[in-house]
Amino acid sequence: SWSCDDFYENTVSQTSSVTTDNSKLGALMFRGFFGVEWDFGTICRRADLNAKLGYEAQIWMNQLRIATFQLQRLHNDLTLQGLTLSAVFNF
């Protein structure tokens, strides 16, 4: 659910405001992971350990909603990326 409102006033007393209609929508997301994963299996028949290290990227389609005063597009893709390290211990 999105609702973007903003107000801008510059040094020469000119004002501008941006108001967008409320919208409710779903998001298409692409995710990629490149790296290594270790699965140490069962430890003492009661627990298992899993670890992974790599590079992950996510692209959320049409999710970056920032009101701008340069009359540019308000709807863009949001991208998250970086190094990922995770460890899971189940018992």
N, C-alpha and C positions, 0 to 999 in steps of 0.2 A: 504494500500500500504506500503510495507516494503522494506527498503534498509539499510543493516547493514555493516559498514566498521569500522575497528579499526587498530591501529598500536601500537606495544609494543616494547620497547627496555629496556633490563636489564643492570645491572652494569658491565657485562663482554662483552658488545657491541654485544650481540646477539639480532637480531631483528626478529619479527614475525608479520605477518599481516593477518587479516581475512577480506574477502570480500564475501558477499553472493549475489546471484542473486536477482534482483528486483522481488517482488511477489505481486500480487493483489488477495485478497481472502476475503471471508465472514467469519464471526465468529459465532460459536454456543455459546450461553450464557445461563446458568441456574441461576435463582434467587429464593431465599427463604426469607420469612419474618415471624417472630414469635413474636407476641406482642399483644397490645390492640389498638383499634381505637375508638374514640368518635366522634359521629356525632350529633351536637347540633341542627340540623334542621334549620328551618327558624326563624330568629330573626326580629321581627317587620315587617314581610311580605316582607322584602326587601333584606335580607342578610342571609347567612348561614355560619356556622363555623364547621370545621372538624380538628381533631388533632389525631396523632398516635405516639406511642412510642413502640419500640421493637428492636429486633436484626435482622440484615439483612446480607445476604451473597450472593455474586455473583461469579460465576466461568466462566471465559472466556476461552474457549478451544483454545489451540494452539496460544495464543496471547502474551506470554512473549518471546520477541526476544532479547536476550543479547548475544553478541559475547564473547566467553570465549577462553582462551588460554590453558586450560586443556583438550581440545578435548572432552568436554562433549556435550550433546545435546544442540542445539541452539533454539529449539522450545519447550516451555513448557506451562503449563496452568497458567493463571494469576488469582489470587484469591483476592477479596476484601471483607472485613467483618468488622462489628462493630455495635455499638449502633446507632439507627436512631431515630430522633425526627423531626416531621414535623407538621406544622399548616397551614391551608388554610382558608382564609376569602374571600368569594365571596359576592359581592354586586351589 
